[in-house]
């Protein structure tokens, strides 16, 4: 009986030991996964999707290609993991802040919309020290790639959020038609992309007076310019050129949603 008692006591101890080892392997796997994501993020930012080979990523991360295949399957899976790691949580924050402004007022406060659009990305990028943030460089780089995989990734992870923001701007700026809202969105995209790609340029030019790493203070100085740009009068008397217009992009099939009177109410629900 005594022997059986000792053996019975050993079973929970053995199970605990196995669980501890399994937990250690999971933690090691998570660290490897993040290491590969960080290395790939920098290479995709430098070379684009087509220019960054798995072998270069393997060398940068100092791991075997079998580990990359194990964790991500292939290069497309690795790019998707980067977007899931960075874009998805940031867009969730931005989406929720914009939705809160829409819920607070039938005509959303424009400043609240702009804070929701810009600040989560600025805060995340500027405060990511000591590791440099390459994600917005990556977004800029692959956004201009000819790779259909990269462009589809941009559509998948950003288009829904951008539509949400466009709908909010339509409610806040009812005097603007949809085309003019899109042109003004283009200017906002230029500002957010340049700021996150090169935040130190204004610091150097101003002799240190303007530092975007003091994120909230800096943004409040930029905010009046953004607000005024969105509220600027619509240009008059502009005619399109006689050149044939390009074919509509794939995402154009979804454009009807903007003109649907029930679209805003669906986003609110």
PyMOL commands that set and color helices and strands:
alter all, ss='L'
color gray80, all
select helices_A, chain A and resi 2-51+54-61+65-72+75-104+110-126+135-143+148-172+178-197+200-205+215-231+250-259+263-268
alter helices_A, ss='H'
color red, helices_A
deselect
rebuild
show_as cartoon
